[in-house]
């Protein structure tokens, strides 16, 4: 009896140690979303103005946003911008892996540094862990300053889960790129086959460049202890924009997020967008594992008559665990009337939300708890109907290459997918 008691106490102690260790590495999220909003009788509040008020962020006017679709458009534009740089190049990315494009970008960065441009590269230590030695050598030999965000060490495990998932390239503080694209062979091409991922990236000009430069500076300071003061870049602070009254001008609220507050500004953005929508919401995301509040907001929107379309990866998915977790959550959405589509040709990696054909959300954030609560992200809320139309056209074109999911197809999933999805809910905050 005594031996059994001791054994039981040891087991309980081990469970306690494991649990407390997990809580150190994975802190409890403090994500609190509102229950309702207050507006006038029409309830047609301006989403951009209201969101800017909630997160105390500036509204920038006079911006230009150019959509770059897939690697065949994205990488030539980025490489040309690096090659044209005269003063500074700041690159922050989560993924920097292998392939010819990885060497080509490294070569362009090194050549810029060699001609006197100040080049800084900041890589997430987990996301870019697969960077080949030849790419590192090209950057080092070219004199490029490279820093790593939160290297994984035994003594800083409490930072293990805090990654920077931002993708930012700022050139001479006058133009910037952001979106979902990593630097690797997977993003090259034009989504013609499973080896060429489907993704969008965005070229930004105007005052919005400054907050994106600030996102780089924030993570750089965290990684290196260095403050990038005014004047260290070629044109820091001198960004000019378009005429705010121009038809090509976009108003943008930047949500440069980090998991340090008492709520998720990205989850709040999605919740507010669903609350404000009167006609339609289109969501394109590679990883769909939101928290319960956002999930219920989606279902509630469809039940009140919104056309809600959700486009996610189909058979080509780089995370089985996320896919089965996502499928586990889709039943209630289908019952509520949400249209769910699975993209067939290749891995879908876009991160786009379009509301009522007017407001768009672009950037690095996925529709999951990791982006809501754990990662540093970039989310830009854009009020610009031409951009919304352009993105909606892309969604509709991709839907043509998708299969619409229904309850029967969901029930017919393999049993191991169903079991995996159920079990993965224990890790929902990590997905």
C-alpha positions as a Python dict, from the first residue, in 0.01 Angstrom:
ca = {
    (1, 'X'): (0, 0, 0),
    (2, 'X'): (280, 240, 93),
    (3, 'X'): (461, 161, -231),
    (4, 'X'): (144, 226, -430),
    (5, 'X'): (92, 557, -252),
    (6, 'X'): (450, 665, -320),
    (7, 'X'): (420, 566, -685),
    (8, 'X'): (98, 762, -715),
    (9, 'X'): (254, 1070, -558),
    (10, 'X'): (553, 1043, -793),
    (11, 'X'): (322, 1021, -1095),
    (12, 'X'): (121, 1320, -974),
    (13, 'X'): (444, 1510, -916),
    (14, 'X'): (572, 1430, -1263),
    (15, 'X'): (244, 1543, -1417),
    (16, 'X'): (269, 1866, -1219),
    (17, 'X'): (626, 1925, -1335),
    (18, 'X'): (532, 1859, -1699),
    (19, 'X'): (225, 2082, -1678),
    (20, 'X'): (409, 2369, -1513),
    (21, 'X'): (693, 2336, -1760),
    (22, 'X'): (440, 2355, -2042),
    (23, 'X'): (284, 2666, -1887),
    (24, 'X'): (626, 2833, -1870),
    (25, 'X'): (696, 2763, -2236),
    (26, 'X'): (336, 2824, -2342),
    (27, 'X'): (185, 3105, -2132),
    (28, 'X'): (-192, 3122, -2094),
    (29, 'X'): (-337, 3355, -2358),
    (30, 'X'): (-535, 3647, -2223),
    (31, 'X'): (-749, 3695, -2532),
    (32, 'X'): (-1072, 3876, -2450),
    (33, 'X'): (-1304, 3981, -2733),
    (34, 'X'): (-1600, 4216, -2684),
    (35, 'X'): (-1955, 4093, -2656),
    (36, 'X'): (-2121, 4369, -2860),
    (37, 'X'): (-2062, 4701, -3032),
    (38, 'X'): (-2238, 5033, -2989),
    (39, 'X'): (-2330, 5236, -3299),
    (40, 'X'): (-2604, 5465, -3418),
    (41, 'X'): (-2937, 5331, -3540),
    (42, 'X'): (-2804, 5235, -3880),
    (43, 'X'): (-2510, 5049, -3724),
    (44, 'X'): (-2315, 5130, -4041),
    (45, 'X'): (-2003, 5250, -3865),
    (46, 'X'): (-1683, 5310, -4056),
    (47, 'X'): (-1475, 4998, -3996),
    (48, 'X'): (-1143, 5173, -4055),
    (49, 'X'): (-1214, 5466, -3826),
    (50, 'X'): (-1358, 5249, -3551),
    (51, 'X'): (-1077, 4995, -3557),
    (52, 'X'): (-813, 5270, -3551),
    (53, 'X'): (-987, 5408, -3240),
    (54, 'X'): (-984, 5071, -3064),
    (55, 'X'): (-612, 5004, -3110),
    (56, 'X'): (-498, 5368, -3095),
    (57, 'X'): (-333, 5343, -3437),
    (58, 'X'): (-291, 5616, -3699),
    (59, 'X'): (-490, 5624, -4021),
    (60, 'X'): (-253, 5681, -4310),
    (61, 'X'): (-387, 5835, -4629),
    (62, 'X'): (-232, 5875, -4971),
    (63, 'X'): (-105, 5518, -5006),
    (64, 'X'): (-70, 5302, -5312),
    (65, 'X'): (-109, 4921, -5287),
    (66, 'X'): (0, 4694, -5573),
    (67, 'X'): (-98, 4328, -5567),
    (68, 'X'): (176, 4085, -5667),
    (69, 'X'): (45, 3738, -5744),
    (70, 'X'): (265, 3432, -5700),
    (71, 'X'): (639, 3407, -5728),
    (72, 'X'): (660, 3502, -6095),
    (73, 'X'): (541, 3854, -6004),
    (74, 'X'): (661, 3878, -5645),
    (75, 'X'): (1029, 3794, -5660),
    (76, 'X'): (1122, 3999, -5969),
    (77, 'X'): (966, 4306, -5805),
    (78, 'X'): (1149, 4247, -5476),
    (79, 'X'): (1481, 4177, -5645),
    (80, 'X'): (1451, 4486, -5865),
    (81, 'X'): (1378, 4699, -5558),
    (82, 'X'): (1686, 4563, -5378),
    (83, 'X'): (1902, 4624, -5685),
    (84, 'X'): (1774, 4982, -5711),
    (85, 'X'): (1832, 5059, -5342),
    (86, 'X'): (2061, 5356, -5281),
    (87, 'X'): (2074, 5384, -4903),
    (88, 'X'): (1914, 5102, -4703),
    (89, 'X'): (1753, 4761, -4727),
    (90, 'X'): (1579, 4611, -4424),
    (91, 'X'): (1451, 4255, -4465),
    (92, 'X'): (1253, 4072, -4197),
    (93, 'X'): (1114, 3726, -4267),
    (94, 'X'): (995, 3415, -4090),
    (95, 'X'): (1084, 3166, -4364),
    (96, 'X'): (1415, 3174, -4549),
    (97, 'X'): (1485, 2826, -4677),
    (98, 'X'): (1654, 2686, -4987),
    (99, 'X'): (1633, 2689, -5364),
    (100, 'X'): (1770, 2909, -5638),
    (101, 'X'): (1558, 3203, -5523),
    (102, 'X'): (1716, 3185, -5176),
    (103, 'X'): (2061, 3226, -5330),
    (104, 'X'): (1939, 3491, -5574),
    (105, 'X'): (1796, 3706, -5295),
    (106, 'X'): (2110, 3656, -5086),
    (107, 'X'): (2320, 3760, -5385),
    (108, 'X'): (2116, 4075, -5444),
    (109, 'X'): (2143, 4169, -5075),
    (110, 'X'): (2519, 4107, -5073),
    (111, 'X'): (2568, 4310, -5391),
    (112, 'X'): (2370, 4597, -5240),
    (113, 'X'): (2589, 4593, -4931),
    (114, 'X'): (2904, 4580, -5145),
    (115, 'X'): (2803, 4898, -5330),
    (116, 'X'): (2756, 5085, -5003),
    (117, 'X'): (2390, 5025, -4916),
    (118, 'X'): (2317, 4956, -4547),
    (119, 'X'): (2166, 4606, -4552),
    (120, 'X'): (2011, 4444, -4245),
    (121, 'X'): (1849, 4100, -4247),
    (122, 'X'): (1646, 3973, -3952),
    (123, 'X'): (1541, 3608, -3949),
    (124, 'X'): (1320, 3419, -3709),
    (125, 'X'): (1545, 3158, -3549),
    (126, 'X'): (1280, 2887, -3574),
    (127, 'X'): (1119, 2968, -3906),
    (128, 'X'): (1449, 3017, -4088),
    (129, 'X'): (1631, 2731, -3916),
    (130, 'X'): (1652, 2539, -4246),
    (131, 'X'): (1854, 2812, -4420),
    (132, 'X'): (2141, 2632, -4603),
    (133, 'X'): (2501, 2710, -4517),
    (134, 'X'): (2570, 2831, -4871),
    (135, 'X'): (2305, 3100, -4834),
    (136, 'X'): (2445, 3206, -4496),
    (137, 'X'): (2793, 3216, -4649),
    (138, 'X'): (2678, 3437, -4938),
    (139, 'X'): (2527, 3688, -4696),
    (140, 'X'): (2830, 3679, -4467),
    (141, 'X'): (3083, 3709, -4750),
    (142, 'X'): (2889, 4007, -4885),
    (143, 'X'): (2911, 4187, -4552),
    (144, 'X'): (2537, 4175, -4482),
    (145, 'X'): (2444, 4227, -4118),
    (146, 'X'): (2228, 3928, -4015),
    (147, 'X'): (2046, 3892, -3684),
    (148, 'X'): (1833, 3608, -3547),
    (149, 'X'): (1508, 3662, -3359),
    (150, 'X'): (1480, 3459, -3035),
    (151, 'X'): (1735, 3181, -3086),
    (152, 'X'): (1623, 2866, -2907),
    (153, 'X'): (1831, 2817, -2593),
    (154, 'X'): (1771, 2614, -2278),
    (155, 'X'): (1779, 2928, -2065),
    (156, 'X'): (1512, 3121, -2256),
    (157, 'X'): (1243, 2859, -2312),
    (158, 'X'): (983, 3110, -2195),
    (159, 'X'): (1046, 3289, -2528),
    (160, 'X'): (1025, 2971, -2736),
    (161, 'X'): (668, 3037, -2842),
    (162, 'X'): (718, 3406, -2920),
    (163, 'X'): (814, 3410, -3289),
    (164, 'X'): (816, 3689, -3542),
    (165, 'X'): (599, 3580, -3833),
    (166, 'X'): (623, 3920, -4002),
    (167, 'X'): (736, 3951, -4362),
    (168, 'X'): (867, 4300, -4431),
    (169, 'X'): (1106, 4437, -4691),
    (170, 'X'): (1171, 4813, -4672),
    (171, 'X'): (1381, 4985, -4939),
    (172, 'X'): (1527, 5332, -4871),
    (173, 'X'): (1229, 5387, -4640),
    (174, 'X'): (1030, 5480, -4950),
    (175, 'X'): (869, 5153, -5057),
    (176, 'X'): (785, 4835, -4869),
    (177, 'X'): (667, 4482, -4934),
    (178, 'X'): (457, 4266, -4704),
    (179, 'X'): (225, 3968, -4727),
    (180, 'X'): (252, 3595, -4686),
    (181, 'X'): (554, 3502, -4895),
    (182, 'X'): (865, 3338, -4755),
    (183, 'X'): (1194, 3313, -4939),
    (184, 'X'): (1213, 2954, -5064),
    (185, 'X'): (1158, 2750, -5376),
    (186, 'X'): (801, 2670, -5266),
    (187, 'X'): (696, 3028, -5346),
    (188, 'X'): (846, 3043, -5695),
    (189, 'X'): (647, 2997, -6013),
    (190, 'X'): (280, 3069, -6078),
    (191, 'X'): (84, 2803, -5885),
    (192, 'X'): (90, 2577, -6190),
    (193, 'X'): (154, 2256, -5997),
    (194, 'X'): (196, 2130, -5637),
    (195, 'X'): (559, 2250, -5631),
    (196, 'X'): (454, 2615, -5682),
    (197, 'X'): (252, 2758, -5394),
    (198, 'X'): (-34, 3004, -5441),
    (199, 'X'): (27, 3332, -5256),
    (200, 'X'): (-4, 3709, -5278),
    (201, 'X'): (238, 3977, -5168),
    (202, 'X'): (194, 4356, -5173),
    (203, 'X'): (406, 4652, -5279),
    (204, 'X'): (324, 4956, -5067),
    (205, 'X'): (408, 5321, -5124),
    (206, 'X'): (321, 5623, -4913),
    (207, 'X'): (301, 5693, -4540),
    (208, 'X'): (220, 5329, -4458),
    (209, 'X'): (588, 5251, -4523),
    (210, 'X'): (683, 5414, -4194),
    (211, 'X'): (485, 5174, -3967),
    (212, 'X'): (631, 4883, -4161),
    (213, 'X'): (981, 5022, -4107),
    (214, 'X'): (880, 5049, -3742),
    (215, 'X'): (784, 4680, -3734),
    (216, 'X'): (1133, 4595, -3855),
    (217, 'X'): (1292, 4832, -3602),
    (218, 'X'): (1093, 4681, -3315),
    (219, 'X'): (1200, 4326, -3390),
    (220, 'X'): (1557, 4439, -3464),
    (221, 'X'): (1578, 4603, -3122),
    (222, 'X'): (1444, 4287, -2957),
    (223, 'X'): (1696, 4068, -3140),
    (224, 'X'): (2008, 4287, -3120),
    (225, 'X'): (1956, 4545, -2846),
    (226, 'X'): (2013, 4820, -3105),
    (227, 'X'): (1782, 5116, -3155),
    (228, 'X'): (1762, 5225, -3518),
    (229, 'X'): (1748, 5602, -3470),
    (230, 'X'): (1641, 5862, -3721),
    (231, 'X'): (1898, 5900, -3995),
    (232, 'X'): (2045, 5548, -3988),
    (233, 'X'): (1858, 5471, -4308),
    (234, 'X'): (1881, 5660, -4633),
    (235, 'X'): (1550, 5841, -4616),
    (236, 'X'): (1398, 5754, -4280),
    (237, 'X'): (1113, 5990, -4206),
    (238, 'X'): (1091, 6135, -4558),
    (239, 'X'): (825, 5905, -4700),
    (240, 'X'): (582, 6094, -4920),
    (241, 'X'): (244, 5976, -5039),
    (242, 'X'): (-13, 6034, -5308),
    (243, 'X'): (-276, 6301, -5299),
    (244, 'X'): (-522, 6165, -5036),
    (245, 'X'): (-811, 6270, -5260),
    (246, 'X'): (-677, 6076, -5557),
    (247, 'X'): (-889, 5783, -5675),
    (248, 'X'): (-581, 5565, -5645),
    (249, 'X'): (-522, 5661, -5283),
    (250, 'X'): (-580, 5402, -5011),
    (251, 'X'): (-646, 5467, -4643),
    (252, 'X'): (-473, 5211, -4422),
    (253, 'X'): (-466, 5133, -4051),
    (254, 'X'): (-157, 4931, -3955),
    (255, 'X'): (-191, 4664, -3685),
    (256, 'X'): (170, 4580, -3603),
    (257, 'X'): (96, 4317, -3343),
    (258, 'X'): (290, 4145, -3068),
    (259, 'X'): (159, 3907, -2797),
    (260, 'X'): (199, 4148, -2508),
    (261, 'X'): (-147, 4293, -2453),
    (262, 'X'): (-462, 4175, -2282),
    (263, 'X'): (-637, 4100, -2611),
    (264, 'X'): (-551, 4013, -2970),
    (265, 'X'): (-574, 4311, -3201),
    (266, 'X'): (-597, 4077, -3501),
    (267, 'X'): (-879, 3870, -3351),
    (268, 'X'): (-1052, 4200, -3267),
    (269, 'X'): (-1012, 4314, -3628),
    (270, 'X'): (-1173, 3998, -3762),
    (271, 'X'): (-1452, 4017, -3502),
    (272, 'X'): (-1525, 4381, -3591),
    (273, 'X'): (-1517, 4309, -3964),
    (274, 'X'): (-1775, 4034, -3920),
    (275, 'X'): (-1988, 4258, -3698),
    (276, 'X'): (-1975, 4545, -3950),
    (277, 'X'): (-2031, 4344, -4268),
    (278, 'X'): (-2369, 4391, -4434),
    (279, 'X'): (-2330, 4191, -4754),
    (280, 'X'): (-2026, 3968, -4778),
    (281, 'X'): (-1705, 3847, -4620),
    (282, 'X'): (-1438, 3653, -4810),
    (283, 'X'): (-1163, 3483, -4610),
    (284, 'X'): (-861, 3316, -4765),
    (285, 'X'): (-620, 3150, -4522),
    (286, 'X'): (-377, 2858, -4522),
    (287, 'X'): (-431, 2784, -4153),
    (288, 'X'): (-782, 2808, -4010),
    (289, 'X'): (-795, 2736, -3636),
    (290, 'X'): (-954, 3045, -3477),
    (291, 'X'): (-1075, 3077, -3121),
    (292, 'X'): (-1438, 3024, -3026),
    (293, 'X'): (-1540, 3391, -3032),
    (294, 'X'): (-1424, 3446, -3390),
    (295, 'X'): (-1569, 3111, -3498),
    (296, 'X'): (-1908, 3206, -3354),
    (297, 'X'): (-1890, 3549, -3520),
    (298, 'X'): (-1843, 3375, -3856),
    (299, 'X'): (-2140, 3148, -3801),
    (300, 'X'): (-2354, 3436, -3672),
    (301, 'X'): (-2273, 3643, -3981),
    (302, 'X'): (-2386, 3365, -4213),
    (303, 'X'): (-2702, 3308, -4010),
    (304, 'X'): (-2804, 3673, -4043),
    (305, 'X'): (-2772, 3658, -4421),
    (306, 'X'): (-2413, 3748, -4504),
    (307, 'X'): (-2248, 3566, -4789),
    (308, 'X'): (-1947, 3423, -4606),
    (309, 'X'): (-1692, 3237, -4819),
    (310, 'X'): (-1396, 3058, -4665),
    (311, 'X'): (-1117, 2937, -4894),
    (312, 'X'): (-860, 2698, -4744),
    (313, 'X'): (-603, 2448, -4876),
    (314, 'X'): (-726, 2118, -5011),
    (315, 'X'): (-518, 1803, -5063),
    (316, 'X'): (-190, 1996, -5081),
    (317, 'X'): (-130, 2117, -4727),
    (318, 'X'): (202, 2154, -4549),
    (319, 'X'): (48, 2077, -4207),
    (320, 'X'): (-165, 1765, -4159),
    (321, 'X'): (-230, 1862, -3798),
    (322, 'X'): (-369, 2203, -3892),
    (323, 'X'): (-576, 2053, -4172),
    (324, 'X'): (-751, 1797, -3950),
    (325, 'X'): (-796, 2058, -3676),
    (326, 'X'): (-954, 2296, -3926),
    (327, 'X'): (-1187, 2026, -4057),
    (328, 'X'): (-1295, 1953, -3699),
    (329, 'X'): (-1424, 2312, -3672),
    (330, 'X'): (-1601, 2338, -4007),
    (331, 'X'): (-1919, 2143, -3932),
    (332, 'X'): (-2090, 2423, -3738),
    (333, 'X'): (-1991, 2676, -4007),
    (334, 'X'): (-2143, 2462, -4282),
    (335, 'X'): (-2462, 2423, -4078),
    (336, 'X'): (-2478, 2804, -4038),
    (337, 'X'): (-2450, 2856, -4414),
    (338, 'X'): (-2082, 2944, -4456),
    (339, 'X'): (-1950, 2844, -4799),
    (340, 'X'): (-1625, 2648, -4755),
    (341, 'X'): (-1396, 2580, -5051),
    (342, 'X'): (-1082, 2365, -5068),
    (343, 'X'): (-822, 2480, -5321),
    (344, 'X'): (-702, 2189, -5534),
    (345, 'X'): (-398, 2274, -5753),
    (346, 'X'): (-133, 2336, -5485),
    (347, 'X'): (-72, 2469, -5135),
    (348, 'X'): (-278, 2783, -5076),
    (349, 'X'): (-79, 3028, -4862),
    (350, 'X'): (-269, 3357, -4905),
    (351, 'X'): (-386, 3564, -4608),
    (352, 'X'): (-671, 3784, -4727),
    (353, 'X'): (-1003, 3909, -4591),
    (354, 'X'): (-1242, 4126, -4797),
    (355, 'X'): (-1552, 4285, -4639),
    (356, 'X'): (-1848, 4424, -4837),
    (357, 'X'): (-1630, 4485, -5143),
    (358, 'X'): (-1470, 4781, -4968),
    (359, 'X'): (-1237, 4690, -4681),
    (360, 'X'): (-948, 4446, -4712),
    (361, 'X'): (-715, 4289, -4457),
    (362, 'X'): (-372, 4195, -4589),
    (363, 'X'): (-40, 4104, -4428),
    (364, 'X'): (126, 3810, -4258),
    (365, 'X'): (-143, 3693, -4016),
    (366, 'X'): (-318, 3359, -4049),
    (367, 'X'): (-670, 3291, -3923),
    (368, 'X'): (-550, 3100, -3619),
    (369, 'X'): (-465, 3139, -3254),
    (370, 'X'): (-92, 3145, -3317),
    (371, 'X'): (-131, 3462, -3523),
    (372, 'X'): (-387, 3601, -3280),
    (373, 'X'): (-198, 3543, -2956),
    (374, 'X'): (160, 3421, -2998),
    (375, 'X'): (335, 3561, -3305),
    (376, 'X'): (447, 3911, -3401),
    (377, 'X'): (244, 3986, -3714),
    (378, 'X'): (156, 4252, -3970),
    (379, 'X'): (-210, 4315, -4048),
    (380, 'X'): (-314, 4611, -4263),
    (381, 'X'): (-678, 4717, -4280),
    (382, 'X'): (-724, 4894, -4614),
    (383, 'X'): (-1019, 5109, -4719),
    (384, 'X'): (-992, 5103, -5097),
    (385, 'X'): (-1258, 4964, -5327),
    (386, 'X'): (-1026, 4902, -5626),
    (387, 'X'): (-805, 4681, -5406),
    (388, 'X'): (-1111, 4500, -5268),
    (389, 'X'): (-1236, 4436, -5622),
    (390, 'X'): (-895, 4308, -5729),
    (391, 'X'): (-873, 4069, -5434),
    (392, 'X'): (-1233, 3952, -5479),
    (393, 'X'): (-1163, 3870, -5843),
    (394, 'X'): (-867, 3661, -5727),
    (395, 'X'): (-1083, 3479, -5473),
    (396, 'X'): (-1344, 3398, -5735),
    (397, 'X'): (-1081, 3275, -5978),
    (398, 'X'): (-933, 3050, -5709),
    (399, 'X'): (-1278, 2920, -5617),
    (400, 'X'): (-1306, 2796, -5975),
    (401, 'X'): (-1006, 2573, -5896),
    (402, 'X'): (-1158, 2454, -5570),
    (403, 'X'): (-1408, 2196, -5447),
    (404, 'X'): (-1694, 2315, -5229),
    (405, 'X'): (-1706, 2128, -4902),
    (406, 'X'): (-2038, 1998, -4773),
    (407, 'X'): (-2150, 1806, -4466),
    (408, 'X'): (-2139, 1474, -4650),
    (409, 'X'): (-1779, 1522, -4764),
    (410, 'X'): (-1688, 1629, -4411),
    (411, 'X'): (-1845, 1312, -4265),
    (412, 'X'): (-1660, 1097, -4519),
    (413, 'X'): (-1315, 1201, -4396),
    (414, 'X'): (-1083, 914, -4299),
    (415, 'X'): (-1127, 801, -3939),
    (416, 'X'): (-766, 894, -3855),
    (417, 'X'): (-836, 1249, -3970),
    (418, 'X'): (-1140, 1268, -3743),
    (419, 'X'): (-950, 1128, -3445),
    (420, 'X'): (-653, 1356, -3518),
    (421, 'X'): (-878, 1661, -3539),
    (422, 'X'): (-1046, 1578, -3210),
    (423, 'X'): (-713, 1515, -3033),
    (424, 'X'): (-554, 1829, -3181),
    (425, 'X'): (-807, 2047, -3002),
    (426, 'X'): (-590, 2004, -2692),
    (427, 'X'): (-322, 2197, -2883),
    (428, 'X'): (-561, 2449, -3035),
    (429, 'X'): (-386, 2749, -2880),
    (430, 'X'): (-63, 2641, -3052),
    (431, 'X'): (-194, 2590, -3404),
}
